[in-house]
């Protein structure tokens, strides 16, 4: 194999790897400001496909007019430069985007989002040029066109696979999003430099400035917070989320992705936090008046920073609890900053539904608070999942679900309550006064308001008495399904939340 053939195949491999790594890292670059929703992914994937389409056409056009390898290597060198600049250029754009979210001005929000998307136009169009250009340089006769094209696209696909898995499982969790961009820029820049030195001689060494820039930005250009905000004491990235911990007065708040909701809270001197979390302490009291009051085991699906686990331990004592959290980095952060040290809590890293399927255990309370902002995983919202949860309840047990809403938009609450009503005979809703959230409680047997009040009269802990009084003040029955129940085969939970987001964008009131 000649150096030219080897250089072309190496460039095709590196180009495919860089393209997918930029796409995966791009989603993480957007998450702190726009979230990790399907809307963001649809825009990101759709626009990148558009950019690649333009690149395919442009690369074929250029290859027919200037079929020289140095032209291709110059294009990829320019792509490497554009990739290296993305983390630096994105900062002022993100500042503008943050203002758009904060003020809920729709025009600014759209323009900022499109501005972020434009960051990926240059590198992805240039990377799209690689395969058609490489095919044109490799073809020596019509009889070999199919074989050459197949080998080029095969090598590019292998590179794409490497870029996907290396970025997701290695570089983003280990090095971070910004350095993932710089790593790809460095790799693409070095391969381009090799080809240019071979084709241009001494003049090719001028392009050594591009990988050198990537190295300098690696050393000095990635400092500072990804998304600077007041009170920031920790930020980091995991395979699942962009994670922040902010301090507000004496309280520590866990925020994920775009940070519009509070996933957990911790106050070193207070158990009750005047947030939705407090109301879940009342869940065990939704049982018939003549049922014995016991609390022997609790399951928390969506443990996050462990707010409810700490509250249950403080109010109910060392009741055994299973906490399920899919993101191990959140648990690490919570132990460090949110005092997640509950002796009676056993933490499992994994999916909540899979956990229930594998666990042979009965619970008095199953709490579902598994937001991955702004969504609830759809498979944790269906009749099949709630039937699985019901089968894991002890006698007189309940399922309690956290649902986001706005002051006058209860679409998500109604969707979840309707689904629970298809599985459980009794569904109650507690609309928290302190936040735009509701607690939906489903009991496996008929439970009336009088039952709840008689059970509540047994409470002696002063904090519990306070929570039960607040719960009673905001309690309402859910009597009939207002929406079709969500099922595994059809659970449009994303569309429900999208509608709430659009209404927020126009009206300026955020859910959750």
C-alpha positions, 0 to 999 in steps of 0.5 A, spaced: 500 500 500 502 506 497 503 512 502 497 516 498 492 510 499 494 509 506 493 517 508 487 517 504 484 511 508 487 514 515 483 520 513 477 517 511 477 513 518 479 519 522 474 524 518 468 519 520 470 518 527 471 526 528 464 527 525 460 522 530 464 525 536 462 532 534 455 530 534 455 526 540 459 532 544 455 537 541 449 534 544 453 535 551 455 542 549 447 544 548 445 540 554 447 545 559 443 551 556 437 547 552 437 540 555 437 533 552 430 533 550 428 530 543 427 537 540 434 538 541 436 531 538 432 532 532 435 539 531 442 537 532 441 530 528 437 534 522 441 539 521 448 535 521 445 531 516 443 537 512 450 539 513 453 532 511 448 532 504 451 539 502 458 536 504 457 530 499 455 535 494 461 540 495 466 534 495 464 531 489 464 538 485 471 540 488 474 533 486 471 533 479 474 540 478 481 539 483 482 532 483 489 533 487 490 530 494 492 536 497 486 540 496 482 534 500 487 535 506 486 542 506 479 541 507 480 537 513 485 541 516 480 547 515 475 542 518 480 541 524 480 548 525 473 549 526 472 543 530 478 546 535 474 553 535 467 550 537 468 550 545 471 557 545 466 560 540 460 557 543 461 561 550 458 568 548 453 564 544 451 560 550 451 567 554 446 569 549 442 563 549 441 563 557 438 570 557 433 568 552 431 562 557 431 567 563 427 572 559 422 567 555 423 572 549 421 567 544 425 570 538 431 571 542 431 563 544 430 561 537 435 566 534 440 563 540 438 556 538 440 557 531 446 560 532 448 554 536 447 550 531 451 554 526 457 552 530 457 545 527 455 547 520 463 549 517 466 542 520 460 538 518 460 540 511 467 540 510 467 533 513 462 531 508 467 532 503 471 527 505 468 520 502 466 523 495 473 526 494 477 520 497 473 516 492 475 520 486 482 520 488 482 512 489 478 511 482 483 508 477 478 505 472 470 504 471 471 497 473 473 498 480 468 504 482 464 500 486 469 496 490 473 503 491 466 506 493 464 500 498 471 500 501 471 508 502 464 508 505 466 502 509 472 505 512 468 511 514 463 507 517 468 504 522 471 511 524 463 513 525 463 507 530 469 508 533 467 516 534 461 514 537 463 509 542 470 512 544 466 519 545 460 516 549 464 511 553 471 514 554 473 521 552 466 525 554 466 522 561 474 522 562 476 528 559 469 532 558 466 535 552 470 541 550 477 536 550 473 531 546 472 537 541 480 538 541 482 531 541 478 530 535 481 536 532 488 534 534 487 527 531 484 530 524 489 536 524 495 531 525 492 526 519 491 532 515 498 535 516 501 528 514 498 528 508 500 536 506 507 535 508 507 529 503 504 533 497 506 540 499 513 538 502 516 544 506 510 548 505 505 543 508 508 544 515 505 551 515 499 547 517 502 544 523 499 551 527 492 547 527 494 541 531 498 546 535 492 550 536 488 544 539 494 543 544 494 550 546 487 550 547 487 543 551 492 546 556 489 553 557 483 554 553 478 549 557 478 553 564 472 556 567 465 553 568 461 550 562 455 554 565 457 559 570 452 561 575 451 564 581 453 559 587 456 554 583 460 549 587 460 543 582 459 542 575 461 535 571 459 531 566 457 523 566 454 519 561 447 521 562 447 528 564 450 535 565 450 536 573 451 542 577 450 543 584 449 550 586 448 553 593 443 558 595 444 561 602 445 555 606 441 550 601 444 546 596 441 544 590 442 539 585 440 541 577 441 537 571 442 539 564 439 545 562 438 546 570 430 549 569 428 544 575 431 542 582 432 535 582 434 535 589 435 539 595 439 539 602 439 544 607 444 542 613 439 544 619 432 543 616 429 537 614 423 540 611 424 544 605 418 547 603 418 544 596 415 538 593 419 533 596 416 534 603 409 532 601 412 525 599 412 524 607 405 523 607 404 518 602 404 512 607 397 515 610 393 514 604 390 507 606 383 505 609 382 508 616 382 501 619 388 498 616 394 498 621 399 503 620 406 500 618 412 502 614 417 497 613 420 498 606 420 504 601 423 504 594 425 510 591 425 510 583 429 516 581 434 517 587 438 523 585 441 527 591 437 523 596 432 528 598 426 524 600 431 518 603 434 523 608 427 526 610 424 519 610 430 517 615 429 523 619 422 522 620 420 515 620 427 512 623 431 507 620 426 504 615 429 500 610 429 503 603 431 501 596 434 507 592 435 506 584 439 511 580 441 510 573 447 515 573 452 513 578 456 520 578 449 523 581 450 518 587 458 520 587 456 528 587 450 527 592 455 523 597 460 529 597 455 535 596 448 533 599 450 529 605 447 522 602 449 518 607 443 514 610 445 508 613 438 504 612 438 506 604 441 501 599 443 504 593 442 500 586 445 503 580 440 502 574 434 502 571 428 503 575 423 498 571 428 493 571 430 493 578 422 492 580 422 486 575 428 483 578 427 485 585 422 480 589 420 485 595 414 488 597 414 495 599 409 500 603 411 506 598 414 506 591 416 513 590 417 515 582 421 521 581 425 519 575 426 525 571 431 526 566 430 533 564 425 535 561 422 528 560 420 522 565 423 516 561 416 513 557 417 506 560 416 509 567 409 512 565 405 506 562 400 502 565 405 496 564 410 499 569 404 501 574 402 494 574 409 492 575 409 497 581 402 494 584 405 487 584 411 489 588 406 493 594 405 490 601 398 490 603 395 497 604 401 500 600 401 506 595 405 508 589 407 516 589 409 520 583 412 526 582 409 530 576 411 537 573 406 542 571 404 550 571 399 554 574 394 552 569 397 547 565 396 540 568 396 536 562 402 531 565 399 530 571 392 528 568 396 524 563 399 520 569 393 520 573 389 517 568 394 512 567 394 510 574 387 510 574 387 504 569 391 500 574 389 502 581 382 503 584 384 510 588 388 516 585 389 522 589 393 528 587 396 533 591 398 540 588 404 543 592 403 550 593 411 551 594 412 549 586 409 547 580 409 540 581 404 535 584 404 528 587 400 523 585 398 517 589 395 511 587 392 506 592 391 498 591 384 499 595 379 504 596 381 510 600 377 516 602 379 523 604 376 521 611 381 515 611 386 519 610 384 524 615 383 518 620 390 515 619 393 522 619 391 523 626 395 517 628 402 522 626 406 524 632 412 527 629 411 534 629 414 535 622 410 529 619 404 533 623 406 539 619 406 536 612 400 532 613 396 539 614 399 542 608 397 535 604 390 536 606 390 543 604 392 541 597 388 534 596 383 533 591 381 526 588 382 524 581 375 521 580 375 519 572 380 518 567 381 525 562 386 522 557 387 515 554 392 511 559 399 511 557 401 504 554 408 501 552 406 500 545 404 508 545 406 513 550 407 520 547 409 522 554 414 527 550 409 530 546 405 532 552 411 535 555 413 538 548 406 542 549 407 544 556 414 547 553 411 550 547 406 554 552 412 556 557 415 559 551 410 563 549 407 565 556 413 565 560 411 560 565 416 554 566 413 547 568 417 544 574 
